[in-house]
Amino acid sequence: MVELSLRDRPAIVTGASRGIGREIAARFAEAGGEVAICSQSYEDVEPVAEELTAAHPGRVVPVECDVTERDQIRNLVDTALDEFGEIRVLVNNAGGSDEPSNTIHRCDEETFEWMLDLNLKSQFMMSKEVLPAMVAAGGGSMVHMGSVNGLFGIGLSGYSEAKSGLLSMSRNLAAHYGQHGVRSNVISAGTIETATRRDEMENTEGRTGESSARERWLDQYPLGRFGRPSEVADTALFLASEFSSFITGENIVLDGGLTTSLPTSFINEVYQTDDVPTRNDHE
């Protein structure tokens, strides 16, 4: 029986001072793992490491690291090796978007390049730096945080293009280094309701002003809700553990059905799918 545990599987989780990254680090520590977590500010990540270490069986080590800077990435990996002796798991979580526009014709080159640096090049540099240590350890698992934005046209041009590129990078990692025991997978998440995202949605009106952006977006999700950081963390733990030992090169879509259908209100109107089924319907 394979145990869902990260004991003897030291990990790095980037962008872990808050939100999804923090939740992943907490889940890894709860599973007994040794985890190096990073943020651009040591003051932000140190108290998180102390809190998680005190609350869980695992050990969490804070490191200051800007994932767009190669020297700082190397220091992060060196610190993890010094602390744990090896690296068996990498979660490329750091990233995001602060694009002022959603479409290509309004996206300037500087913003586009920054989105690629933050959401694709940094993951490339992290993966490249970790690879020798992971191979030396006998293999391991890389988990890259993608997005449904990388799967279909939805907006945020630079961010979306970067997340789409991440899928190709992960598949190449899986294809080239599987022979050395390295697995690589992507989690493409839909809207995950972190505190920051919740505030953003609730304080933004829909384009016509009749409803909040939150209400409009919820209509796109068949499950009728957004995702939770804990659900992303559970998926990352599964992919990092030996429970997923034969899964590599895959894209795990964690989106509550967003990419499966048209808006719920539309299919209800056209197909009456809101009609509650009963056992007598077939008679």
N, C-alpha and C positions, 0 to 999 in steps of 0.2 A: 504494500500500500504506500503510494507516494504521499509524503506529507507536504502540505502547503506551508512551506517554511523558507526563510531566507538565511537560516543559520549556515555558516560556511559559504555564503554567497555575497561578499562585500559589494556594495553598490555606490554609485554616484548618482545624485538627483540634482539637476540644475534648476535654477529659478524656484527655490524651495522655501522662501521666507514667508510666503502667504499663498492663499488660494489652492489651486490644484496641486502644485508642487509640494506644498506643506502637507497636504493630505496624503500624498503618495509617500513622502518620507515617514509620516506617522504610521502608515500601514506597514511599511517595511520594518520599522523599528518594533512594531507590535508583533511581527512575524519573526522576531529575534535577529534581525539583520544588523550588520554594521553599515552605516550610511554616511557618506560625505555629502553635505548639502552646501549649496552656494547661492549667493546673491551678490549684487554689485556692491552692497554695503555690509561690512562685517557687523555693524551695530544692528542691522536688521535681522541677520541670520543667527547670530550668537544666542540670543534668548530663545529662539525656536529650538536650536539644538539642545540647550539645557533643559527646556521643558519636555521635549520628546524623550530624551535620555532618562529623565526622572520618572516618566510615566510608563515606559515600556521596557521589555526585556533587552532590546537591542541598544546599540550605542550610536549616537549621532554626532558627527564632527563638523563644525562650521568652517567654511572657507570663503574668503572674499574673492569673487571672480566675475569679471565682465567677460561673458562668453564670446564676445566679438573680438577679443584680444588674445592672440596666440600664446604669448608669454604667460598670461594669467591662466589660460587653460592648462598649460604644461605644469604650472605650480599646483593647480587643483589635482591633477592626476598624480603628481609626485607626492602630494600630501596624503592622498588616499592610499598610495602604495606604502608610504612610511608608516601610516597608522594601522593598516589592515594586512599588509604583506602581498595582497593581490586584489584584482578587480574582476568580478564575475558578472556585474550588472551595470548597465548605463541607461539612465532615463534622460533623454534629451527633451526637457520640459520647457526650458527658458525660451521666451519668444513673445510675440504679441503684435498688436497693431495700434498705431496712433495716427493713421492716415486721415487727413482732413477731407478726402474725397473718395468716392467708391468706384469711379469709372476711369478707364484708361485715358481718355482725352483730358481729364482734369488732374491726372497724376503726373507730377513732375519727376524728372530723372533722379534727382537727389532722394526723394521719398522712396521711389521704386528700388533704388540701390540699397537704401537703408533697410527696407523690408526683406530684401534678399540676404543681406548680411546677417540680420538678426534671426531670421526664421529658416534659413537654409545653409548659408556658409558657416555659421557658428556650429550647427549640428554636424556638418562635414568635418570641421576642425576637431570637435570633441570626439567624434567617432574615430578619426584617424589617429588621434593621440592615445585613445584607450585601446585600440586594436592590438598592439604588441603585447600589452599587459594581459589582455583577455585571452589571447592565444597562448601565452606562456602559462596561464593558469589552467589550461585545458579546455577553454571555451567559456561561453557565457551567453547572456541575452542582452540585446540592445532594444530599447523601446523608445520610439520617437513620437512625440506628440504632434499629430497632424490636425486636420480640421476638415469638416464637410465642405469648407470653402475651396478645398483643393480637388473636390470631386465633381462639382457642377457650378455653372455660372450663377454667382450670388452677389458679388460685389467685393470691395476691398482688393483692388487689382494687384498691387504688389504683394500683399499678404497671401492672397489666394494662389498666385503663381508660385510663390515660395513653397507653400504647403503641397502643391501638386508635384513640385520637383522633389520634395522629401520622399514621396512614394517611390520614385525611381531610384533615389539614393539607397533607400532601405532594401529594395529588391536586389540591387547590385551587391550590397554588403552580404545579403543572404546567399546569393549565388556564388560569390567569390570566396567567402570565408567559412561557409558551412563545413567544408572539408577539414577545417581547424576547430570545429565545435562551436562556432559562433552563430547564433541565431539573431535575426533582425526583423522587427515588426513595427507597424505604425498603428496608433490609435487615432482614428479620425472622429473627433467629437463634434456634436452639435452644440447648441447653446447650453453651457454649464452654469448653473446659478451660483456663482461666487458672490460675495458681498458687493464687490465692485460692479459686477455685471448686473446684479439686481438693481442697484441704485441707478445705473445707466439706463436700464429699460424703463423703470418706473418714472423717471424724470424726463422722458422723451415722448412727445406726442406723435401720433401717426400723421402722415403727410396731409390728410384731409382734416385733421384736428378732432375727429369724432371719438378716437380711442387712443390709448397709450400704445407705444411701440410694443410693450410687453403683451398686451391683448392681441395685437395683430400677429405677433410672432407665434404665440401659443396656438393659433389656428393652423399653423403649418405642421404641428406635431400630433400625430395620431394618438399618442399616449396622453395628450392633454396637459403635459407639464414639461418643464425643462429638466436637464440632467443635474445630478448632484456631484460635487467633488468626490464624495466617497465612492460613487459608482465608477468614476475614472480610476481612482486608487485601487479598487478591487480588480479592475481589468489589468492594470499595470502589474499588480502583484501576481496575478495568474500568469502573465507573459514573462515575468522575471523568474518565476519558480519552475521547478521540474515538472509541474503539472502540464506545462505547455511544451514539453521537450521535443515534440515532433511538429511544432508549428513554427514556420519561418517564411519570410518573404510575403507575409500576409498584411492586409489592411483591415483592422477590426473597426467596423463602423459603429460608433456608440452615439446614436442620434435620436432615440425614441421614435424612429420611423420617418424622420424628416425627409430622407432621400428616397422613400418608397412610394410617395403618393403626391397628389395635388392637395391643396388646402382642405381641411376637414369640412369646412362650411360648404365648399363647392361640391365635394363628392356626396355630402348629405343631401344637398339640393337635387343633384342629378340622379343619384342612385338610391336615395332614402336609406343610406347606411346607418342612420341613427335609429332606425326601427329596431327595437329590442327583439332578438330571436327567441322563439319558444320551441318546445319539442313537437308541437303540432303543426309547425310551418310546412312540413313535407307532405302532410295529408291532404 
